[in-house]
Amino acid sequence: MEKENMASRNPEAFCGLYSGACPVYLKRDHDWIVKKVLEEHGMALEDLHCDGCRTDVLSPSCQHCATRDCAKRKGLDSCSQCSEMPCEGISGFGKVRPHGVEVVGNLMFLRDNGSEAWLAAQDAQWRCNSCGRVGSWYERTCEQCGAQLPAGYEAKST
């Protein structure tokens, strides 16, 4: 997905995850996370839509998120604004999936530098340095050009 296509969507999640690297947000049909979401919710790929945590168009896996609900209930733009951050829910996020390990650091960066700087840093972190394609959380090699991606996690469980 190119930068201009992402402008109409919001890749900044309340919890500090960068949705711009989420396989569901990117609609990468070959990714194990997408396959798991489709299977768990009995959906077809064409029915799967997500415009990011801060929109009303959410992945079925994110529609009932306690972290998102908490931030919205408190009237926060981000968990980075919460006086209780890092709370138990945020601190334990990395235990669920490897991509969750970065949320506390991301939230501190957001708190210290603001959303615009964080989004720019995240875009650079997940974009292939060779061809510009955005990688997803569990891609370590760019599927477009074969280059090593600057970020990406080893899938611990599927």
N, C-alpha and C positions, 0 to 999 in steps of 0.2 A: 504494500500500500504506500503510495507516495505521499509526501508532506501535504500537498494541496487537498488530497482526499480526506486527510485526518482533520482538517480545519473545521468541518461541519460536525465533528464528533468530539467528545471530551475524553482524552486518555488519562486524566488525573483522577485516581480513585481516592475516596476519603481516607482510606487506611494507609496510603503511601505507596501502593502498587502502581506501576505504570501500565495501564491497560493497553497502551500502544504496542506492547509486546505480548499481549495475551492472545493465544491462538484462536480463541472464540471471537474476540474483538476483530482480529485480522481475518477471521473466517478461513483458517487453514484446514481444509477438510481432511488432510492426511495426518494431522497431528493427533496423538493419542488423547489429549484432553478433549478435543472437539468430538472425537469418536465416543469417548466416555459420556460426555454431556448428551449427545444425541441418543445413545443407548439408554441412559438413566431416565431420560424424559420422553422416550418413545417418539422422537422427532425426526424429520428429514432435514437435511442441510439447508434446503431453501426456506425452511421455517425458522431457522436459527438466526437471530439478530441481536446485536449488542452495540450500542453507541457509547458505552462507558458508564461507569458507576454513578456519575452525576446527572445522568439523563433518565428518562422514563422507559427507555428501550434497553432492557437488560437481558443478559444470558439467564436462562432459567436457574442456573446454579447460583446466581448472585441476587435473585429477586427477594430472597429472605435472608439478608445479611445483617447480623446483629451489630456489626461495626458500623455499617452504613446507616442503619436505623438509629444508633446511638448518636452519631455525629449530626444527623438531620434533626433529631429530637432536641439536641443541645443548640441548634442553630449555627453549627460550625461549617466553615467551608472545607475544613480538613481536620483530621485528628491532630495535626501539628499544632492547632490552636487550643487544644484541650489541656487544662492544668493537670489532668491525671495521666497524661501521656508520658511514658508508655504504660498503659494499663495491662492487666492480665491478658486480655484478648489480643492486643497488639503484640505483646511480648511472646505469646505462644504461637503466633501466626506461622513462623518458620517450621514448626513441628508438623504442620498439616501438609505442606508441599514445600520443596526447596526454594521456590521463587519467593516465598513469604519471609525468608531470612532478611531481606533487605528493607522491610517496612520501617523499622525503628530508625535506621540510618537515613532513609529517605525522608521520614517525617522531621528529623532534626535538620536535615538540609533545607527542607521546605520552610521550617520555622526560622532558620537563620538567613536564608537567601531569597525566599519568595517563590511563587509559583512559576513565573516566567523563566527564571534561572534554572529551576528544577526541571521543567519540561524540556528546555534546551539540553541540559545534561543527560536526561533520560533518552532523548532522541539520539544523541551522539553515542550513548552507551549501547543502544540496541541496533543501530544502523550499520550495515556492512561498510567497512572502509574502502572496499574495492569497487562495488557497484551501486551502493546506496540503498539497497533493499533492506527493509526492516526485518530483523530476525525476531523470532518468538522465544519465550522463556526457555524452552528445552531444545532449541536449535543451537548447535555449536559450530556448524558449518553452513555457509550460505548456500541455499538450494539453487540460487540463480547463477552464481559464478564459481562456487566451490571454495571460496576463501574462508579462513577461520574468522568467526564472528567475535567482536570485542566482548560479548557477554553471552550467557547461556548456562543453563544448569543441567546437571546429570539427573535424569529421572530416576528417583529412588524407588518409586512404586507406580504401577499403572492401574 
